Amino acid sequence: MKYPSLRSPKSTLTLTALLLIAVRASAACPEPANGKLVICQPSANSTIFQVPHFEATANPPSGSITSMKVFIDNKLVFQNGGPDISLFQGGVANGKHTVMITAADSFGRSYQAQQSFSVTGNVPFSCPASAVGVRICHPAPDQRISQNLEFSTGFKGNATISHVRAYVDNTPIADFSPPFGQPNQIVASVGKTTAGPHTLTILAWDIHGTVYKNSAPFKAFFESGCPPKGGACNPGVYPDVPNDGDDVHSPFRVSASVQFNTKSITGMRVYLDGVVVGTSSGPVFDQEITAPKGTHIIVIQAWDTAGRLYRLTENVNVL
């Protein structure tokens, strides 16, 4: 579950820079030929859901790798002592990017590899209002989003905006006063709502009491997760294998189950890059699927007898 927060692009990037996670993936990035550096994740020109996994390794002809650096769009985001990197990097905005990874060895030789990738699925970091009124960038009208509600909005008045309030249906969920995350914009996580159809309404008041308003209907799905300090876990699709960012060999096993569901599950469906690759008639999916080499997005969806949606989205890299 996500807890209420107020974020700006700057604060989001600063926070995630402090929360970089460098870990080993489930399968090692294959060692390249002598004198080479190879990027295993993400694959060239692939699309990543939300948080990219950067995985690379270098193999000097002699000596040892003494440092490696990761640059996203020419900005240094991480470095270590080598000889490989496995990094989940938050704070990368939707859209196309370039990753460049460099290395140096104990003899002073340098190595470099780069490639393009795209990110999708993040809440927009910026949502400026170009005209007087309230603009809602996320959720888009009738969009299916997580029950862990996040929104992105911008607002502009004929006078200075002094107060902003957000509602889901008729229930207030967030209240903001200046200073906002950035001028006349708010990107916020506001906690858990119920699965099903809702309407997000944003109201903004200026210093003269004039009210500006906009609404966006959306449909929330159940997303798995448990509070970090204990408490009831969300209904949702919980994975067994693969986990987000894993390296696999095709064919590979996809195993997941719906847990804590409030109604009986009528079926499950697995998508690879938007194409259905497997189905199940109950709350458990456990099948092998085939995929070409490269980084892919896997979506596992389930439906209950009340017609509510459960969804899990992960990235997987086929070696």
VEXDREN-2710 file (C-alpha; in Angstrom, 1 decimal):
% VEXDREN-2710
k/r/px/py/pz
1/MET/0.0/0.0/0.0
2/LYS/1.2/3.5/-0.8
3/TYR/0.7/6.2/1.8
4/PRO/-0.3/9.8/1.2
5/SER/2.5/11.9/0.0
6/LEU/3.1/15.1/-2.0
7/ARG/5.7/14.8/-4.8
8/SER/7.4/17.0/-7.3
9/PRO/9.6/15.7/-10.1
10/LYS/12.6/17.1/-8.3
11/SER/11.7/15.5/-4.9
12/THR/10.8/12.2/-6.6
13/LEU/14.1/12.0/-8.4
14/THR/16.0/13.0/-5.2
15/LEU/14.3/10.4/-3.1
16/THR/14.7/7.6/-5.6
17/ALA/18.4/8.5/-6.0
18/LEU/18.7/7.7/-2.3
19/LEU/16.8/4.4/-2.7
20/LEU/18.7/2.8/-5.5
21/ILE/18.8/-1.0/-5.1
22/ALA/21.8/-2.8/-6.4
23/VAL/21.2/-6.6/-6.2
24/ARG/21.8/-9.8/-8.1
25/ALA/19.1/-10.9/-10.5
26/SER/17.8/-14.4/-10.6
27/ALA/20.2/-15.3/-13.4
28/ALA/23.6/-13.8/-14.1
29/CYS/24.2/-11.5/-17.1
30/PRO/26.3/-13.8/-19.4
31/GLU/30.0/-12.8/-19.4
32/PRO/31.0/-11.1/-22.7
33/ALA/34.2/-11.7/-24.7
34/ASN/37.5/-10.4/-23.5
35/GLY/37.7/-6.6/-23.7
36/LYS/33.9/-6.1/-23.9
37/LEU/31.1/-4.6/-21.8
38/VAL/27.6/-5.8/-22.4
39/ILE/24.2/-4.5/-21.3
40/CYS/21.8/-7.4/-20.6
41/GLN/18.9/-5.3/-19.4
42/PRO/17.0/-3.6/-20.7
43/SER/17.3/-4.9/-24.2
44/ALA/17.7/-2.4/-27.1
45/ASN/14.5/-0.5/-27.9
46/SER/12.4/-2.3/-25.4
47/THR/9.6/-0.9/-23.3
48/ILE/9.8/-1.2/-19.5
49/PHE/6.9/-0.9/-17.0
50/GLN/7.6/1.8/-14.4
51/VAL/11.1/0.8/-13.0
52/PRO/13.8/-0.3/-15.3
53/HIS/16.3/-3.0/-14.2
54/PHE/19.8/-2.1/-15.5
55/GLU/22.1/-5.1/-15.7
56/ALA/25.5/-5.2/-17.3
57/THR/28.9/-6.9/-17.0
58/ALA/32.4/-6.2/-18.3
59/ASN/35.3/-8.6/-19.0
60/PRO/38.8/-7.1/-19.2
61/PRO/41.5/-9.0/-21.2
62/SER/43.7/-8.7/-18.1
63/GLY/43.6/-7.1/-14.7
64/SER/40.2/-6.4/-13.1
65/ILE/37.4/-3.9/-13.4
66/THR/37.8/-1.1/-10.9
67/SER/34.7/1.0/-11.5
68/MET/31.4/1.0/-13.4
69/LYS/29.0/3.9/-14.0
70/VAL/25.4/4.2/-15.2
71/PHE/24.2/7.3/-17.0
72/ILE/20.6/7.9/-18.0
73/ASP/20.2/10.6/-20.6
74/ASN/23.8/11.7/-19.9
75/LYS/23.2/12.0/-16.2
76/LEU/25.2/9.8/-13.7
77/VAL/22.8/7.9/-11.5
78/PHE/24.9/5.1/-10.0
79/GLN/28.5/3.8/-9.8
80/ASN/30.3/0.9/-8.1
81/GLY/33.5/-1.0/-8.1
82/GLY/32.5/-3.5/-10.8
83/PRO/32.8/-5.9/-12.5
84/ASP/29.0/-5.9/-13.0
85/ILE/25.8/-4.0/-12.2
86/SER/22.3/-5.0/-11.3
87/LEU/20.3/-1.9/-10.5
88/PHE/16.6/-1.1/-10.2
89/GLN/16.3/2.7/-10.8
90/GLY/13.3/4.6/-9.8
91/GLY/12.3/8.1/-10.9
92/VAL/12.7/7.5/-14.7
93/ALA/9.8/9.3/-16.4
94/ASN/7.6/7.8/-19.1
95/GLY/9.1/8.2/-22.6
96/LYS/12.2/7.3/-24.5
97/HIS/15.6/7.3/-22.8
98/THR/19.2/6.3/-23.4
99/VAL/21.3/4.3/-20.9
100/MET/25.1/4.4/-21.1
101/ILE/27.2/2.1/-18.9
102/THR/30.9/2.6/-18.7
103/ALA/33.7/0.7/-17.0
104/ALA/37.4/1.1/-16.3
105/ASP/40.0/-1.6/-15.4
106/SER/43.1/-1.7/-13.3
107/PHE/45.3/-0.9/-16.4
108/GLY/43.4/2.3/-17.2
109/ARG/41.4/0.9/-20.1
110/SER/37.8/2.0/-20.6
111/TYR/34.7/0.2/-21.8
112/GLN/31.3/1.5/-22.9
113/ALA/27.9/0.3/-24.1
114/GLN/24.7/2.2/-24.6
115/GLN/21.2/1.7/-26.0
116/SER/17.7/3.2/-26.1
117/PHE/14.7/2.1/-24.1
118/SER/11.3/3.4/-23.2
119/VAL/9.3/3.6/-19.9
120/THR/5.6/3.4/-19.5
121/GLY/3.1/3.1/-16.6
122/ASN/4.4/5.9/-14.3
123/VAL/2.2/8.7/-13.1
124/PRO/3.3/11.9/-15.1
125/PHE/5.7/13.9/-13.1
126/SER/4.5/17.1/-14.6
127/CYS/1.0/18.4/-15.4
128/PRO/1.0/22.1/-16.1
129/ALA/-2.3/23.8/-16.7
130/SER/-2.1/25.9/-19.9
131/ALA/-5.5/27.6/-19.4
132/VAL/-7.4/28.8/-16.4
133/GLY/-9.0/25.9/-14.6
134/VAL/-8.0/22.4/-13.4
135/ARG/-6.2/19.9/-15.5
136/ILE/-6.1/16.1/-14.6
137/CYS/-3.3/14.2/-16.3
138/HIS/-3.7/11.0/-14.2
139/PRO/-6.0/9.1/-14.2
140/ALA/-7.0/9.7/-17.8
141/PRO/-10.8/9.5/-18.4
142/ASP/-12.0/5.8/-17.9
143/GLN/-8.4/4.6/-17.3
144/ARG/-7.9/1.4/-15.3
145/ILE/-5.5/2.2/-12.4
146/SER/-4.4/0.6/-9.2
147/GLN/-6.5/0.7/-6.1
148/ASN/-3.4/2.4/-4.6
149/LEU/-4.6/5.7/-6.0
150/GLU/-2.1/8.2/-7.4
151/PHE/-3.0/11.4/-9.3
152/SER/-1.3/14.1/-11.2
153/THR/-3.0/17.5/-11.6
154/GLY/-2.2/21.1/-12.6
155/PHE/-4.3/24.2/-11.9
156/LYS/-4.4/27.9/-12.9
157/GLY/-6.6/30.7/-11.6
158/ASN/-7.3/34.2/-12.4
159/ALA/-5.6/34.9/-9.1
160/THR/-3.1/32.9/-6.9
161/ILE/-4.4/29.4/-6.0
162/SER/-4.5/29.1/-2.2
163/HIS/-6.1/25.7/-1.6
164/VAL/-6.6/22.4/-3.5
165/ARG/-8.8/19.4/-2.4
166/ALA/-9.2/16.0/-4.0
167/TYR/-12.3/13.8/-3.8
168/VAL/-13.0/10.2/-4.8
169/ASP/-16.7/10.1/-5.5
170/ASN/-18.0/12.4/-2.7
171/THR/-15.3/11.5/-0.2
172/PRO/-12.4/13.9/0.4
173/ILE/-9.1/12.1/0.1
174/ALA/-6.4/14.9/0.2
175/ASP/-6.1/18.5/1.1
176/PHE/-3.2/20.8/0.0
177/SER/-2.1/24.3/0.7
178/PRO/1.0/26.2/-0.7
179/PRO/3.8/25.5/-1.2
180/PHE/2.8/22.9/-3.7
181/GLY/5.3/20.3/-5.0
182/GLN/6.0/22.6/-7.9
183/PRO/4.2/25.8/-9.1
184/ASN/0.5/25.0/-9.5
185/GLN/1.0/21.3/-9.8
186/ILE/0.5/18.3/-7.5
187/VAL/1.6/14.7/-8.0
188/ALA/0.4/12.6/-5.0
189/SER/-0.1/9.1/-3.7
190/VAL/-3.3/9.3/-1.6
191/GLY/-3.8/5.7/-0.4
192/LYS/-6.1/2.8/-1.1
193/THR/-9.5/3.0/-2.7
194/THR/-11.9/0.2/-3.5
195/ALA/-11.8/-1.8/-6.8
196/GLY/-14.4/-0.7/-9.3
197/PRO/-15.7/2.5/-10.9
198/HIS/-15.0/5.9/-9.3
199/THR/-14.7/9.6/-10.1
200/LEU/-11.7/11.7/-9.1
201/THR/-12.6/15.4/-8.6
202/ILE/-10.1/18.1/-8.0
203/LEU/-11.2/21.5/-6.7
204/ALA/-8.9/24.5/-6.5
205/TRP/-9.7/27.9/-4.8
206/ASP/-7.9/31.2/-5.5
207/ILE/-7.3/33.9/-2.9
208/HIS/-10.5/35.6/-3.9
209/GLY/-12.6/32.5/-3.3
210/THR/-13.2/31.6/-6.9
211/VAL/-13.5/27.8/-7.3
212/TYR/-12.1/25.8/-10.3
213/LYS/-13.1/22.2/-10.8
214/ASN/-12.5/19.1/-13.0
215/SER/-13.4/15.5/-12.7
216/ALA/-12.1/12.2/-14.3
217/PRO/-13.9/8.8/-14.1
218/PHE/-11.7/5.8/-13.6
219/LYS/-11.9/2.1/-12.8
220/ALA/-9.6/0.8/-10.0
221/PHE/-8.3/-2.8/-9.9
222/PHE/-7.0/-4.9/-7.0
223/GLU/-3.2/-4.7/-6.7
224/SER/-1.3/-7.1/-4.5
225/GLY/0.8/-5.7/-1.6
226/CYS/1.0/-5.7/2.2
227/PRO/1.5/-2.7/4.5
228/PRO/5.2/-2.4/5.6
229/LYS/4.3/-2.3/9.3
230/GLY/1.8/-5.1/9.3
231/GLY/-1.9/-5.3/8.8
232/ALA/-4.2/-6.8/6.2
233/CYS/-2.7/-7.5/2.7
234/ASN/-4.5/-6.2/-0.4
235/PRO/-6.5/-8.6/-2.5
236/GLY/-4.5/-9.1/-5.7
237/VAL/-2.4/-11.3/-7.9
238/TYR/0.7/-12.6/-6.0
239/PRO/3.7/-13.9/-8.1
240/ASP/5.8/-17.0/-7.5
241/VAL/8.0/-16.9/-10.6
242/PRO/9.3/-14.8/-12.4
243/ASN/9.8/-11.8/-10.2
244/ASP/10.1/-8.3/-11.6
245/GLY/13.3/-7.8/-13.5
246/ASP/14.3/-11.5/-13.6
247/ASP/16.4/-13.0/-16.3
248/VAL/14.9/-16.2/-17.8
249/HIS/15.4/-18.6/-20.6
250/SER/12.6/-19.4/-23.0
251/PRO/10.3/-21.3/-22.4
252/PHE/9.9/-20.1/-18.8
253/ARG/7.5/-20.8/-16.1
254/VAL/4.9/-18.2/-15.0
255/SER/3.3/-19.0/-11.7
256/ALA/1.0/-16.7/-9.7
257/SER/-2.2/-16.9/-7.7
258/VAL/-5.0/-14.6/-6.6
259/GLN/-5.0/-14.2/-2.8
260/PHE/-7.2/-12.4/-0.3
261/ASN/-9.9/-12.1/-3.0
262/THR/-13.4/-11.0/-1.7
263/LYS/-15.3/-13.1/-4.3
264/SER/-14.6/-16.3/-6.2
265/ILE/-12.2/-16.0/-9.2
266/THR/-13.7/-16.9/-12.5
267/GLY/-10.5/-16.8/-14.6
268/MET/-7.0/-15.6/-15.2
269/ARG/-5.2/-14.4/-18.3
270/VAL/-1.5/-13.7/-19.0
271/TYR/-0.3/-11.2/-21.6
272/LEU/3.2/-10.8/-23.0
273/ASP/3.6/-7.3/-24.5
274/GLY/-0.1/-7.0/-24.9
275/VAL/-0.7/-10.5/-26.5
276/VAL/-2.5/-13.3/-24.6
277/VAL/-0.1/-16.2/-24.0
278/GLY/-2.0/-18.2/-21.4
279/THR/-5.3/-18.6/-19.6
280/SER/-6.7/-20.3/-16.5
281/SER/-10.2/-21.0/-15.2
282/GLY/-9.4/-20.5/-11.5
283/PRO/-7.4/-18.4/-9.1
284/VAL/-4.0/-20.1/-10.0
285/PHE/-1.9/-19.8/-13.1
286/ASP/1.1/-22.1/-13.5
287/GLN/2.2/-22.6/-17.1
288/GLU/5.3/-22.3/-19.3
289/ILE/5.3/-19.6/-22.0
290/THR/7.6/-19.0/-24.9
291/ALA/9.1/-15.5/-25.7
292/PRO/11.7/-14.1/-28.0
293/LYS/15.0/-12.8/-26.6
294/GLY/14.8/-9.4/-25.0
295/THR/13.0/-7.5/-22.3
296/HIS/9.2/-7.8/-22.1
297/ILE/6.2/-6.7/-20.0
298/ILE/4.1/-9.5/-18.5
299/VAL/0.6/-8.6/-17.3
300/ILE/-1.4/-11.2/-15.2
301/GLN/-5.1/-10.4/-14.8
302/ALA/-7.9/-12.1/-13.0
303/TRP/-11.6/-11.5/-12.6
304/ASP/-14.0/-12.4/-9.8
305/THR/-17.7/-13.2/-9.8
306/ALA/-18.5/-9.5/-9.1
307/GLY/-16.7/-8.5/-12.3
308/ARG/-13.8/-6.8/-10.4
309/LEU/-10.3/-6.8/-11.9
310/TYR/-7.1/-8.0/-10.3
311/ARG/-3.8/-7.1/-12.0
312/LEU/-0.1/-7.7/-11.7
313/THR/2.5/-6.2/-14.1
314/GLU/6.2/-7.1/-14.2
315/ASN/9.2/-6.9/-16.5
316/VAL/11.1/-10.1/-17.6
317/ASN/14.2/-10.4/-19.6
318/VAL/14.7/-13.4/-21.9
319/LEU/18.4/-14.3/-22.4
END
